Amino acid sequence: MAELGNTTRLAIFRYLVKVGPAGVPVGQIQKALGIPGSTLSHHIARLVSVGLIKKDRVSRTLYCTAQYPVLEELIDFLQSECCAGVPECS
């Protein structure tokens, strides 16, 4: 959750979720979001470190992909904790 608290990382993750399971080259993320390369690299590394995205190198191109099972776990956690202990929310 902390990694998605940063607006740039959240934008990267949202973009990757929208593009689907095939992922996209890092250059496409950079172009779409207008993030400088070194900044993008830093944020991608943080998202990879917590398992929200995966990086794969294909020849000379680095692809990033959202990790949907991790996203589903996060959603399940949030739903299970929503209004916990408040009877009228159940």
PDB file of N, CA, C and O in Angstrom:
ATOM      1  N   MET A   1       0.826  -1.198   0.000  1.00  0.00           N
ATOM      2  CA  MET A   1       0.000   0.000   0.000  1.00  0.00           C
ATOM      3  C   MET A   1       0.872   1.263   0.000  1.00  0.00           C
ATOM      4  O   MET A   1       0.546   2.246  -0.665  1.00  0.00           O
ATOM      5  N   ALA A   2       1.960   1.230   0.737  1.00  0.00           N
ATOM      6  CA  ALA A   2       2.802   2.427   0.820  1.00  0.00           C
ATOM      7  C   ALA A   2       3.346   2.807  -0.555  1.00  0.00           C
ATOM      8  O   ALA A   2       3.442   3.989  -0.884  1.00  0.00           O
ATOM      9  N   GLU A   3       3.700   1.812  -1.348  1.00  0.00           N
ATOM     10  CA  GLU A   3       4.265   2.118  -2.672  1.00  0.00           C
ATOM     11  C   GLU A   3       3.235   2.785  -3.577  1.00  0.00           C
ATOM     12  O   GLU A   3       3.598   3.598  -4.427  1.00  0.00           O
ATOM     13  N   LEU A   4       1.969   2.458  -3.409  1.00  0.00           N
ATOM     14  CA  LEU A   4       0.931   3.073  -4.228  1.00  0.00           C
ATOM     15  C   LEU A   4       0.493   4.419  -3.671  1.00  0.00           C
ATOM     16  O   LEU A   4      -0.319   5.109  -4.287  1.00  0.00           O
ATOM     17  N   GLY A   5       1.020   4.798  -2.514  1.00  0.00           N
ATOM     18  CA  GLY A   5       0.722   6.100  -1.932  1.00  0.00           C
ATOM     19  C   GLY A   5       1.434   7.239  -2.644  1.00  0.00           C
ATOM     20  O   GLY A   5       1.091   8.406  -2.455  1.00  0.00           O
ATOM     21  N   ASN A   6       2.419   6.904  -3.457  1.00  0.00           N
ATOM     22  CA  ASN A   6       3.136   7.903  -4.240  1.00  0.00           C
ATOM     23  C   ASN A   6       2.385   8.106  -5.559  1.00  0.00           C
ATOM     24  O   ASN A   6       2.064   7.132  -6.240  1.00  0.00           O
ATOM     25  N   THR A   7       2.107   9.344  -5.920  1.00  0.00           N
ATOM     26  CA  THR A   7       1.286   9.611  -7.108  1.00  0.00           C
ATOM     27  C   THR A   7       1.925   9.104  -8.406  1.00  0.00           C
ATOM     28  O   THR A   7       1.219   8.640  -9.301  1.00  0.00           O
ATOM     29  N   THR A   8       3.234   9.187  -8.512  1.00  0.00           N
ATOM     30  CA  THR A   8       3.903   8.710  -9.723  1.00  0.00           C
ATOM     31  C   THR A   8       3.810   7.189  -9.830  1.00  0.00           C
ATOM     32  O   THR A   8       3.503   6.659 -10.898  1.00  0.00           O
ATOM     33  N   ARG A   9       4.072   6.489  -8.730  1.00  0.00           N
ATOM     34  CA  ARG A   9       3.977   5.023  -8.759  1.00  0.00           C
ATOM     35  C   ARG A   9       2.540   4.575  -9.003  1.00  0.00           C
ATOM     36  O   ARG A   9       2.303   3.599  -9.714  1.00  0.00           O
ATOM     37  N   LEU A  10       1.591   5.280  -8.418  1.00  0.00           N
ATOM     38  CA  LEU A  10       0.188   4.948  -8.645  1.00  0.00           C
ATOM     39  C   LEU A  10      -0.160   5.126 -10.122  1.00  0.00           C
ATOM     40  O   LEU A  10      -0.862   4.295 -10.697  1.00  0.00           O
ATOM     41  N   ALA A  11       0.323   6.195 -10.732  1.00  0.00           N
ATOM     42  CA  ALA A  11       0.067   6.436 -12.161  1.00  0.00           C
ATOM     43  C   ALA A  11       0.679   5.330 -13.019  1.00  0.00           C
ATOM     44  O   ALA A  11       0.053   4.865 -13.971  1.00  0.00           O
ATOM     45  N   ILE A  12       1.885   4.911 -12.690  1.00  0.00           N
ATOM     46  CA  ILE A  12       2.543   3.826 -13.434  1.00  0.00           C
ATOM     47  C   ILE A  12       1.735   2.546 -13.296  1.00  0.00           C
ATOM     48  O   ILE A  12       1.463   1.871 -14.289  1.00  0.00           O
ATOM     49  N   PHE A  13       1.351   2.209 -12.072  1.00  0.00           N
ATOM     50  CA  PHE A  13       0.605   0.974 -11.840  1.00  0.00           C
ATOM     51  C   PHE A  13      -0.755   1.018 -12.527  1.00  0.00           C
ATOM     52  O   PHE A  13      -1.160   0.036 -13.150  1.00  0.00           O
ATOM     53  N   ARG A  14      -1.454   2.123 -12.427  1.00  0.00           N
ATOM     54  CA  ARG A  14      -2.754   2.255 -13.092  1.00  0.00           C
ATOM     55  C   ARG A  14      -2.601   2.092 -14.595  1.00  0.00           C
ATOM     56  O   ARG A  14      -3.423   1.436 -15.235  1.00  0.00           O
ATOM     57  N   TYR A  15      -1.570   2.677 -15.157  1.00  0.00           N
ATOM     58  CA  TYR A  15      -1.328   2.551 -16.595  1.00  0.00           C
ATOM     59  C   TYR A  15      -1.100   1.088 -16.974  1.00  0.00           C
ATOM     60  O   TYR A  15      -1.667   0.601 -17.952  1.00  0.00           O
ATOM     61  N   LEU A  16      -0.281   0.400 -16.209  1.00  0.00           N
ATOM     62  CA  LEU A  16       0.004  -1.004 -16.514  1.00  0.00           C
ATOM     63  C   LEU A  16      -1.229  -1.882 -16.358  1.00  0.00           C
ATOM     64  O   LEU A  16      -1.424  -2.811 -17.141  1.00  0.00           O
ATOM     65  N   VAL A  17      -2.056  -1.608 -15.370  1.00  0.00           N
ATOM     66  CA  VAL A  17      -3.294  -2.369 -15.205  1.00  0.00           C
ATOM     67  C   VAL A  17      -4.194  -2.165 -16.421  1.00  0.00           C
ATOM     68  O   VAL A  17      -4.816  -3.112 -16.902  1.00  0.00           O
ATOM     69  N   LYS A  18      -4.260  -0.936 -16.914  1.00  0.00           N
ATOM     70  CA  LYS A  18      -5.119  -0.626 -18.061  1.00  0.00           C
ATOM     71  C   LYS A  18      -4.636  -1.261 -19.362  1.00  0.00           C
ATOM     72  O   LYS A  18      -5.450  -1.643 -20.203  1.00  0.00           O
ATOM     73  N   VAL A  19      -3.313  -1.378 -19.536  1.00  0.00           N
ATOM     74  CA  VAL A  19      -2.821  -1.916 -20.811  1.00  0.00           C
ATOM     75  C   VAL A  19      -2.953  -3.431 -20.900  1.00  0.00           C
ATOM     76  O   VAL A  19      -2.880  -3.994 -21.993  1.00  0.00           O
ATOM     77  N   GLY A  20      -3.144  -4.090 -19.777  1.00  0.00           N
ATOM     78  CA  GLY A  20      -3.411  -5.526 -19.813  1.00  0.00           C
ATOM     79  C   GLY A  20      -2.217  -6.401 -19.526  1.00  0.00           C
ATOM     80  O   GLY A  20      -1.111  -5.916 -19.287  1.00  0.00           O
ATOM     81  N   PRO A  21      -2.457  -7.709 -19.551  1.00  0.00           N
ATOM     82  CA  PRO A  21      -1.445  -8.674 -19.111  1.00  0.00           C
ATOM     83  C   PRO A  21      -0.243  -8.831 -20.038  1.00  0.00           C
ATOM     84  O   PRO A  21       0.750  -9.445 -19.650  1.00  0.00           O
ATOM     85  N   ALA A  22      -0.309  -8.297 -21.237  1.00  0.00           N
ATOM     86  CA  ALA A  22       0.850  -8.395 -22.139  1.00  0.00           C
ATOM     87  C   ALA A  22       1.969  -7.447 -21.715  1.00  0.00           C
ATOM     88  O   ALA A  22       3.132  -7.650 -22.066  1.00  0.00           O
ATOM     89  N   GLY A  23       1.609  -6.412 -20.958  1.00  0.00           N
ATOM     90  CA  GLY A  23       2.610  -5.445 -20.537  1.00  0.00           C
ATOM     91  C   GLY A  23       3.006  -4.509 -21.661  1.00  0.00           C
ATOM     92  O   GLY A  23       2.502  -4.609 -22.780  1.00  0.00           O
ATOM     93  N   VAL A  24       3.915  -3.597 -21.349  1.00  0.00           N
ATOM     94  CA  VAL A  24       4.384  -2.620 -22.330  1.00  0.00           C
ATOM     95  C   VAL A  24       5.859  -2.329 -22.102  1.00  0.00           C
ATOM     96  O   VAL A  24       6.372  -2.516 -20.999  1.00  0.00           O
ATOM     97  N   PRO A  25       6.541  -1.871 -23.148  1.00  0.00           N
ATOM     98  CA  PRO A  25       7.933  -1.456 -22.978  1.00  0.00           C
ATOM     99  C   PRO A  25       8.019  -0.232 -22.060  1.00  0.00           C
ATOM    100  O   PRO A  25       7.112   0.599 -22.027  1.00  0.00           O
ATOM    101  N   VAL A  26       9.109  -0.142 -21.329  1.00  0.00           N
ATOM    102  CA  VAL A  26       9.323   0.984 -20.421  1.00  0.00           C
ATOM    103  C   VAL A  26       9.237   2.307 -21.172  1.00  0.00           C
ATOM    104  O   VAL A  26       8.703   3.284 -20.647  1.00  0.00           O
ATOM    105  N   GLY A  27       9.751   2.347 -22.379  1.00  0.00           N
ATOM    106  CA  GLY A  27       9.690   3.577 -23.172  1.00  0.00           C
ATOM    107  C   GLY A  27       8.270   4.048 -23.427  1.00  0.00           C
ATOM    108  O   GLY A  27       8.015   5.250 -23.497  1.00  0.00           O
ATOM    109  N   GLN A  28       7.357   3.122 -23.564  1.00  0.00           N
ATOM    110  CA  GLN A  28       5.953   3.475 -23.785  1.00  0.00           C
ATOM    111  C   GLN A  28       5.356   4.085 -22.517  1.00  0.00           C
ATOM    112  O   GLN A  28       4.572   5.032 -22.586  1.00  0.00           O
ATOM    113  N   ILE A  29       5.731   3.538 -21.361  1.00  0.00           N
ATOM    114  CA  ILE A  29       5.268   4.106 -20.089  1.00  0.00           C
ATOM    115  C   ILE A  29       5.793   5.532 -19.962  1.00  0.00           C
ATOM    116  O   ILE A  29       5.056   6.451 -19.604  1.00  0.00           O
ATOM    117  N   GLN A  30       7.078   5.699 -20.261  1.00  0.00           N
ATOM    118  CA  GLN A  30       7.707   7.008 -20.157  1.00  0.00           C
ATOM    119  C   GLN A  30       7.014   8.020 -21.065  1.00  0.00           C
ATOM    120  O   GLN A  30       6.740   9.148 -20.657  1.00  0.00           O
ATOM    121  N   LYS A  31       6.740   7.612 -22.282  1.00  0.00           N
ATOM    122  CA  LYS A  31       6.096   8.509 -23.239  1.00  0.00           C
ATOM    123  C   LYS A  31       4.663   8.837 -22.813  1.00  0.00           C
ATOM    124  O   LYS A  31       4.245   9.993 -22.868  1.00  0.00           O
ATOM    125  N   ALA A  32       3.919   7.825 -22.392  1.00  0.00           N
ATOM    126  CA  ALA A  32       2.512   8.025 -22.023  1.00  0.00           C
ATOM    127  C   ALA A  32       2.350   8.915 -20.793  1.00  0.00           C
ATOM    128  O   ALA A  32       1.420   9.718 -20.717  1.00  0.00           O
ATOM    129  N   LEU A  33       3.259   8.767 -19.832  1.00  0.00           N
ATOM    130  CA  LEU A  33       3.115   9.486 -18.568  1.00  0.00           C
ATOM    131  C   LEU A  33       4.020  10.704 -18.448  1.00  0.00           C
ATOM    132  O   LEU A  33       3.867  11.505 -17.525  1.00  0.00           O
ATOM    133  N   GLY A  34       4.962  10.849 -19.375  1.00  0.00           N
ATOM    134  CA  GLY A  34       5.852  12.003 -19.345  1.00  0.00           C
ATOM    135  C   GLY A  34       6.781  12.039 -18.149  1.00  0.00           C
ATOM    136  O   GLY A  34       7.034  13.098 -17.574  1.00  0.00           O
ATOM    137  N   ILE A  35       7.293  10.860 -17.776  1.00  0.00           N
ATOM    138  CA  ILE A  35       8.177  10.753 -16.619  1.00  0.00           C
ATOM    139  C   ILE A  35       9.619  10.625 -17.113  1.00  0.00           C
ATOM    140  O   ILE A  35       9.887   9.805 -17.992  1.00  0.00           O
ATOM    141  N   PRO A  36      10.552  11.410 -16.574  1.00  0.00           N
ATOM    142  CA  PRO A  36      11.960  11.270 -16.968  1.00  0.00           C
ATOM    143  C   PRO A  36      12.470   9.841 -16.720  1.00  0.00           C
ATOM    144  O   PRO A  36      12.047   9.180 -15.771  1.00  0.00           O
ATOM    145  N   GLY A  37      13.366   9.384 -17.569  1.00  0.00           N
ATOM    146  CA  GLY A  37      13.862   8.007 -17.507  1.00  0.00           C
ATOM    147  C   GLY A  37      14.408   7.575 -16.166  1.00  0.00           C
ATOM    148  O   GLY A  37      14.074   6.494 -15.681  1.00  0.00           O
ATOM    149  N   SER A  38      15.247   8.403 -15.554  1.00  0.00           N
ATOM    150  CA  SER A  38      15.841   8.006 -14.275  1.00  0.00           C
ATOM    151  C   SER A  38      14.783   7.941 -13.178  1.00  0.00           C
ATOM    152  O   SER A  38      14.843   7.073 -12.308  1.00  0.00           O
ATOM    153  N   THR A  39      13.832   8.838 -13.213  1.00  0.00           N
ATOM    154  CA  THR A  39      12.742   8.835 -12.236  1.00  0.00           C
ATOM    155  C   THR A  39      11.868   7.598 -12.437  1.00  0.00           C
ATOM    156  O   THR A  39      11.489   6.932 -11.473  1.00  0.00           O
ATOM    157  N   LEU A  40      11.557   7.302 -13.680  1.00  0.00           N
ATOM    158  CA  LEU A  40      10.736   6.134 -13.994  1.00  0.00           C
ATOM    159  C   LEU A  40      11.420   4.859 -13.528  1.00  0.00           C
ATOM    160  O   LEU A  40      10.778   3.986 -12.945  1.00  0.00           O
ATOM    161  N   SER A  41      12.703   4.748 -13.780  1.00  0.00           N
ATOM    162  CA  SER A  41      13.470   3.580 -13.359  1.00  0.00           C
ATOM    163  C   SER A  41      13.389   3.371 -11.852  1.00  0.00           C
ATOM    164  O   SER A  41      13.199   2.248 -11.385  1.00  0.00           O
ATOM    165  N   HIS A  42      13.532   4.446 -11.102  1.00  0.00           N
ATOM    166  CA  HIS A  42      13.451   4.385  -9.639  1.00  0.00           C
ATOM    167  C   HIS A  42      12.079   3.879  -9.195  1.00  0.00           C
ATOM    168  O   HIS A  42      11.989   2.998  -8.339  1.00  0.00           O
ATOM    169  N   HIS A  43      11.027   4.424  -9.763  1.00  0.00           N
ATOM    170  CA  HIS A  43       9.672   4.048  -9.353  1.00  0.00           C
ATOM    171  C   HIS A  43       9.334   2.614  -9.778  1.00  0.00           C
ATOM    172  O   HIS A  43       8.667   1.887  -9.041  1.00  0.00           O
ATOM    173  N   ILE A  44       9.788   2.217 -10.942  1.00  0.00           N
ATOM    174  CA  ILE A  44       9.568   0.833 -11.380  1.00  0.00           C
ATOM    175  C   ILE A  44      10.259  -0.120 -10.419  1.00  0.00           C
ATOM    176  O   ILE A  44       9.682  -1.135 -10.029  1.00  0.00           O
ATOM    177  N   ALA A  45      11.477   0.193 -10.039  1.00  0.00           N
ATOM    178  CA  ALA A  45      12.213  -0.672  -9.101  1.00  0.00           C
ATOM    179  C   ALA A  45      11.453  -0.824  -7.792  1.00  0.00           C
ATOM    180  O   ALA A  45      11.416  -1.917  -7.226  1.00  0.00           O
ATOM    181  N   ARG A  46      10.852   0.244  -7.306  1.00  0.00           N
ATOM    182  CA  ARG A  46      10.076   0.167  -6.058  1.00  0.00           C
ATOM    183  C   ARG A  46       8.850  -0.721  -6.229  1.00  0.00           C
ATOM    184  O   ARG A  46       8.535  -1.516  -5.344  1.00  0.00           O
ATOM    185  N   LEU A  47       8.157  -0.594  -7.353  1.00  0.00           N
ATOM    186  CA  LEU A  47       6.968  -1.415  -7.602  1.00  0.00           C
ATOM    187  C   LEU A  47       7.336  -2.885  -7.789  1.00  0.00           C
ATOM    188  O   LEU A  47       6.596  -3.774  -7.370  1.00  0.00           O
ATOM    189  N   VAL A  48       8.482  -3.134  -8.419  1.00  0.00           N
ATOM    190  CA  VAL A  48       8.959  -4.510  -8.578  1.00  0.00           C
ATOM    191  C   VAL A  48       9.308  -5.103  -7.216  1.00  0.00           C
ATOM    192  O   VAL A  48       9.014  -6.269  -6.948  1.00  0.00           O
ATOM    193  N   SER A  49       9.933  -4.305  -6.360  1.00  0.00           N
ATOM    194  CA  SER A  49      10.388  -4.813  -5.059  1.00  0.00           C
ATOM    195  C   SER A  49       9.249  -5.304  -4.174  1.00  0.00           C
ATOM    196  O   SER A  49       9.458  -6.164  -3.319  1.00  0.00           O
ATOM    197  N   VAL A  50       8.053  -4.769  -4.370  1.00  0.00           N
ATOM    198  CA  VAL A  50       6.906  -5.217  -3.564  1.00  0.00           C
ATOM    199  C   VAL A  50       5.993  -6.159  -4.342  1.00  0.00           C
ATOM    200  O   VAL A  50       4.938  -6.557  -3.847  1.00  0.00           O
ATOM    201  N   GLY A  51       6.400  -6.514  -5.562  1.00  0.00           N
ATOM    202  CA  GLY A  51       5.662  -7.514  -6.330  1.00  0.00           C
ATOM    203  C   GLY A  51       4.458  -7.011  -7.099  1.00  0.00           C
ATOM    204  O   GLY A  51       3.697  -7.820  -7.630  1.00  0.00           O
ATOM    205  N   LEU A  52       4.257  -5.702  -7.178  1.00  0.00           N
ATOM    206  CA  LEU A  52       3.103  -5.188  -7.911  1.00  0.00           C
ATOM    207  C   LEU A  52       3.280  -5.246  -9.418  1.00  0.00           C
ATOM    208  O   LEU A  52       2.306  -5.380 -10.158  1.00  0.00           O
ATOM    209  N   ILE A  53       4.525  -5.145  -9.872  1.00  0.00           N
ATOM    210  CA  ILE A  53       4.790  -5.293 -11.302  1.00  0.00           C
ATOM    211  C   ILE A  53       5.980  -6.220 -11.503  1.00  0.00           C
ATOM    212  O   ILE A  53       6.749  -6.492 -10.582  1.00  0.00           O
ATOM    213  N   LYS A  54       6.106  -6.693 -12.735  1.00  0.00           N
ATOM    214  CA  LYS A  54       7.205  -7.572 -13.111  1.00  0.00           C
ATOM    215  C   LYS A  54       7.900  -6.969 -14.316  1.00  0.00           C
ATOM    216  O   LYS A  54       7.254  -6.397 -15.194  1.00  0.00           O
ATOM    217  N   LYS A  55       9.232  -7.101 -14.355  1.00  0.00           N
ATOM    218  CA  LYS A  55      10.021  -6.648 -15.502  1.00  0.00           C
ATOM    219  C   LYS A  55      10.546  -7.866 -16.239  1.00  0.00           C
ATOM    220  O   LYS A  55      11.018  -8.820 -15.621  1.00  0.00           O
ATOM    221  N   ASP A  56      10.464  -7.832 -17.554  1.00  0.00           N
ATOM    222  CA  ASP A  56      11.020  -8.888 -18.396  1.00  0.00           C
ATOM    223  C   ASP A  56      11.771  -8.246 -19.546  1.00  0.00           C
ATOM    224  O   ASP A  56      11.285  -7.303 -20.171  1.00  0.00           O
ATOM    225  N   ARG A  57      12.958  -8.765 -19.819  1.00  0.00           N
ATOM    226  CA  ARG A  57      13.728  -8.266 -20.946  1.00  0.00           C
ATOM    227  C   ARG A  57      13.501  -9.193 -22.135  1.00  0.00           C
ATOM    228  O   ARG A  57      13.677 -10.407 -22.035  1.00  0.00           O
ATOM    229  N   VAL A  58      13.108  -8.601 -23.261  1.00  0.00           N
ATOM    230  CA  VAL A  58      12.957  -9.319 -24.514  1.00  0.00           C
ATOM    231  C   VAL A  58      13.899  -8.646 -25.498  1.00  0.00           C
ATOM    232  O   VAL A  58      13.652  -7.533 -25.962  1.00  0.00           O
ATOM    233  N   SER A  59      14.989  -9.349 -25.806  1.00  0.00           N
ATOM    234  CA  SER A  59      16.050  -8.786 -26.634  1.00  0.00           C
ATOM    235  C   SER A  59      16.585  -7.530 -25.947  1.00  0.00           C
ATOM    236  O   SER A  59      17.150  -7.625 -24.857  1.00  0.00           O
ATOM    237  N   ARG A  60      16.420  -6.373 -26.553  1.00  0.00           N
ATOM    238  CA  ARG A  60      16.940  -5.138 -25.960  1.00  0.00           C
ATOM    239  C   ARG A  60      15.852  -4.296 -25.309  1.00  0.00           C
ATOM    240  O   ARG A  60      16.108  -3.174 -24.870  1.00  0.00           O
ATOM    241  N   THR A  61      14.641  -4.833 -25.245  1.00  0.00           N
ATOM    242  CA  THR A  61      13.506  -4.073 -24.719  1.00  0.00           C
ATOM    243  C   THR A  61      13.084  -4.605 -23.361  1.00  0.00           C
ATOM    244  O   THR A  61      12.953  -5.813 -23.166  1.00  0.00           O
ATOM    245  N   LEU A  62      12.876  -3.698 -22.432  1.00  0.00           N
ATOM    246  CA  LEU A  62      12.418  -4.049 -21.086  1.00  0.00           C
ATOM    247  C   LEU A  62      10.913  -3.815 -21.004  1.00  0.00           C
ATOM    248  O   LEU A  62      10.434  -2.699 -21.204  1.00  0.00           O
ATOM    249  N   TYR A  63      10.175  -4.885 -20.707  1.00  0.00           N
ATOM    250  CA  TYR A  63       8.716  -4.812 -20.589  1.00  0.00           C
ATOM    251  C   TYR A  63       8.319  -4.833 -19.121  1.00  0.00           C
ATOM    252  O   TYR A  63       8.956  -5.498 -18.303  1.00  0.00           O
ATOM    253  N   CYS A  64       7.271  -4.105 -18.798  1.00  0.00           N
ATOM    254  CA  CYS A  64       6.701  -4.121 -17.455  1.00  0.00           C
ATOM    255  C   CYS A  64       5.264  -4.611 -17.537  1.00  0.00           C
ATOM    256  O   CYS A  64       4.524  -4.277 -18.461  1.00  0.00           O
ATOM    257  N   THR A  65       4.892  -5.405 -16.555  1.00  0.00           N
ATOM    258  CA  THR A  65       3.562  -5.993 -16.510  1.00  0.00           C
ATOM    259  C   THR A  65       3.016  -5.899 -15.097  1.00  0.00           C
ATOM    260  O   THR A  65       3.724  -6.185 -14.131  1.00  0.00           O
ATOM    261  N   ALA A  66       1.755  -5.497 -14.974  1.00  0.00           N
ATOM    262  CA  ALA A  66       1.092  -5.497 -13.664  1.00  0.00           C
ATOM    263  C   ALA A  66       0.906  -6.950 -13.231  1.00  0.00           C
ATOM    264  O   ALA A  66       0.625  -7.823 -14.052  1.00  0.00           O
ATOM    265  N   GLN A  67       1.063  -7.188 -11.965  1.00  0.00           N
ATOM    266  CA  GLN A  67       0.872  -8.529 -11.409  1.00  0.00           C
ATOM    267  C   GLN A  67      -0.534  -8.611 -10.831  1.00  0.00           C
ATOM    268  O   GLN A  67      -0.782  -8.232  -9.686  1.00  0.00           O
ATOM    269  N   TYR A  68      -1.444  -9.117 -11.654  1.00  0.00           N
ATOM    270  CA  TYR A  68      -2.858  -9.137 -11.300  1.00  0.00           C
ATOM    271  C   TYR A  68      -3.174  -9.967 -10.055  1.00  0.00           C
ATOM    272  O   TYR A  68      -4.048  -9.568  -9.285  1.00  0.00           O
ATOM    273  N   PRO A  69      -2.509 -11.098  -9.820  1.00  0.00           N
ATOM    274  CA  PRO A  69      -2.800 -11.831  -8.581  1.00  0.00           C
ATOM    275  C   PRO A  69      -2.500 -10.994  -7.321  1.00  0.00           C
ATOM    276  O   PRO A  69      -3.224 -11.085  -6.330  1.00  0.00           O
ATOM    277  N   VAL A  70      -1.447 -10.193  -7.365  1.00  0.00           N
ATOM    278  CA  VAL A  70      -1.113  -9.335  -6.228  1.00  0.00           C
ATOM    279  C   VAL A  70      -2.174  -8.247  -6.087  1.00  0.00           C
ATOM    280  O   VAL A  70      -2.578  -7.912  -4.973  1.00  0.00           O
ATOM    281  N   LEU A  71      -2.619  -7.702  -7.197  1.00  0.00           N
ATOM    282  CA  LEU A  71      -3.683  -6.703  -7.170  1.00  0.00           C
ATOM    283  C   LEU A  71      -4.960  -7.304  -6.583  1.00  0.00           C
ATOM    284  O   LEU A  71      -5.643  -6.657  -5.790  1.00  0.00           O
ATOM    285  N   GLU A  72      -5.281  -8.528  -6.968  1.00  0.00           N
ATOM    286  CA  GLU A  72      -6.474  -9.194  -6.436  1.00  0.00           C
ATOM    287  C   GLU A  72      -6.357  -9.418  -4.926  1.00  0.00           C
ATOM    288  O   GLU A  72      -7.336  -9.261  -4.197  1.00  0.00           O
ATOM    289  N   GLU A  73      -5.167  -9.784  -4.461  1.00  0.00           N
ATOM    290  CA  GLU A  73      -4.949  -9.942  -3.013  1.00  0.00           C
ATOM    291  C   GLU A  73      -5.163  -8.615  -2.286  1.00  0.00           C
ATOM    292  O   GLU A  73      -5.767  -8.575  -1.214  1.00  0.00           O
ATOM    293  N   LEU A  74      -4.669  -7.544  -2.871  1.00  0.00           N
ATOM    294  CA  LEU A  74      -4.827  -6.221  -2.276  1.00  0.00           C
ATOM    295  C   LEU A  74      -6.303  -5.833  -2.215  1.00  0.00           C
ATOM    296  O   LEU A  74      -6.771  -5.325  -1.196  1.00  0.00           O
ATOM    297  N   ILE A  75      -7.024  -6.066  -3.286  1.00  0.00           N
ATOM    298  CA  ILE A  75      -8.457  -5.754  -3.315  1.00  0.00           C
ATOM    299  C   ILE A  75      -9.205  -6.596  -2.286  1.00  0.00           C
ATOM    300  O   ILE A  75     -10.054  -6.079  -1.559  1.00  0.00           O
ATOM    301  N   ASP A  76      -8.896  -7.888  -2.222  1.00  0.00           N
ATOM    302  CA  ASP A  76      -9.541  -8.765  -1.234  1.00  0.00           C
ATOM    303  C   ASP A  76      -9.282  -8.273   0.185  1.00  0.00           C
ATOM    304  O   ASP A  76     -10.189  -8.260   1.017  1.00  0.00           O
ATOM    305  N   PHE A  77      -8.044  -7.868   0.459  1.00  0.00           N
ATOM    306  CA  PHE A  77      -7.710  -7.355   1.785  1.00  0.00           C
ATOM    307  C   PHE A  77      -8.532  -6.114   2.108  1.00  0.00           C
ATOM    308  O   PHE A  77      -9.111  -6.006   3.189  1.00  0.00           O
ATOM    309  N   LEU A  78      -8.579  -5.181   1.164  1.00  0.00           N
ATOM    310  CA  LEU A  78      -9.319  -3.948   1.401  1.00  0.00           C
ATOM    311  C   LEU A  78     -10.805  -4.222   1.615  1.00  0.00           C
ATOM    312  O   LEU A  78     -11.438  -3.606   2.472  1.00  0.00           O
ATOM    313  N   GLN A  79     -11.358  -5.147   0.835  1.00  0.00           N
ATOM    314  CA  GLN A  79     -12.775  -5.483   0.995  1.00  0.00           C
ATOM    315  C   GLN A  79     -13.036  -6.150   2.335  1.00  0.00           C
ATOM    316  O   GLN A  79     -14.057  -5.881   2.969  1.00  0.00           O
ATOM    317  N   SER A  80     -12.134  -7.012   2.776  1.00  0.00           N
ATOM    318  CA  SER A  80     -12.341  -7.708   4.039  1.00  0.00           C
ATOM    319  C   SER A  80     -12.228  -6.776   5.239  1.00  0.00           C
ATOM    320  O   SER A  80     -12.844  -7.012   6.279  1.00  0.00           O
ATOM    321  N   GLU A  81     -11.436  -5.715   5.088  1.00  0.00           N
ATOM    322  CA  GLU A  81     -11.234  -4.770   6.179  1.00  0.00           C
ATOM    323  C   GLU A  81     -12.204  -3.596   6.144  1.00  0.00           C
ATOM    324  O   GLU A  81     -12.282  -2.832   7.106  1.00  0.00           O
ATOM    325  N   CYS A  82     -12.935  -3.444   5.061  1.00  0.00           N
ATOM    326  CA  CYS A  82     -13.850  -2.326   4.921  1.00  0.00           C
ATOM    327  C   CYS A  82     -14.953  -2.413   5.974  1.00  0.00           C
ATOM    328  O   CYS A  82     -15.692  -3.394   6.044  1.00  0.00           O
ATOM    329  N   CYS A  83     -15.041  -1.399   6.762  1.00  0.00           N
ATOM    330  CA  CYS A  83     -16.069  -1.291   7.804  1.00  0.00           C
ATOM    331  C   CYS A  83     -16.041  -2.481   8.772  1.00  0.00           C
ATOM    332  O   CYS A  83     -17.080  -2.857   9.315  1.00  0.00           O
ATOM    333  N   ALA A  84     -14.888  -3.060   8.986  1.00  0.00           N
ATOM    334  CA  ALA A  84     -14.784  -4.202   9.908  1.00  0.00           C
ATOM    335  C   ALA A  84     -15.309  -3.782  11.266  1.00  0.00           C
ATOM    336  O   ALA A  84     -14.884  -2.773  11.829  1.00  0.00           O
ATOM    337  N   GLY A  85     -16.224  -4.558  11.779  1.00  0.00           N
ATOM    338  CA  GLY A  85     -16.789  -4.286  13.093  1.00  0.00           C
ATOM    339  C   GLY A  85     -17.933  -3.290  13.087  1.00  0.00           C
ATOM    340  O   GLY A  85     -18.433  -2.921  14.150  1.00  0.00           O
ATOM    341  N   VAL A  86     -18.359  -2.847  11.910  1.00  0.00           N
ATOM    342  CA  VAL A  86     -19.488  -1.916  11.825  1.00  0.00           C
ATOM    343  C   VAL A  86     -20.653  -2.706  11.214  1.00  0.00           C
ATOM    344  O   VAL A  86     -20.675  -2.926  10.003  1.00  0.00           O
ATOM    345  N   PRO A  87     -21.622  -3.134  12.039  1.00  0.00           N
ATOM    346  CA  PRO A  87     -22.692  -4.015  11.558  1.00  0.00           C
ATOM    347  C   PRO A  87     -23.472  -3.471  10.373  1.00  0.00           C
ATOM    348  O   PRO A  87     -23.835  -4.246   9.487  1.00  0.00           O
ATOM    349  N   GLU A  88     -23.744  -2.182  10.317  1.00  0.00           N
ATOM    350  CA  GLU A  88     -24.570  -1.653   9.215  1.00  0.00           C
ATOM    351  C   GLU A  88     -23.840  -1.636   7.889  1.00  0.00           C
ATOM    352  O   GLU A  88     -24.467  -1.376   6.862  1.00  0.00           O
ATOM    353  N   CYS A  89     -22.535  -1.901   7.862  1.00  0.00           N
ATOM    354  CA  CYS A  89     -21.778  -1.940   6.598  1.00  0.00           C
ATOM    355  C   CYS A  89     -21.709  -3.346   6.028  1.00  0.00           C
ATOM    356  O   CYS A  89     -21.306  -3.512   4.877  1.00  0.00           O
ATOM    357  N   SER A  90     -22.081  -4.344   6.779  1.00  0.00           N
ATOM    358  CA  SER A  90     -21.926  -5.727   6.315  1.00  0.00           C
ATOM    359  C   SER A  90     -22.913  -6.078   5.237  1.00  0.00           C
ATOM    360  O   SER A  90     -22.912  -7.205   4.742  1.00  0.00           O
TER     361      SER A  90
END
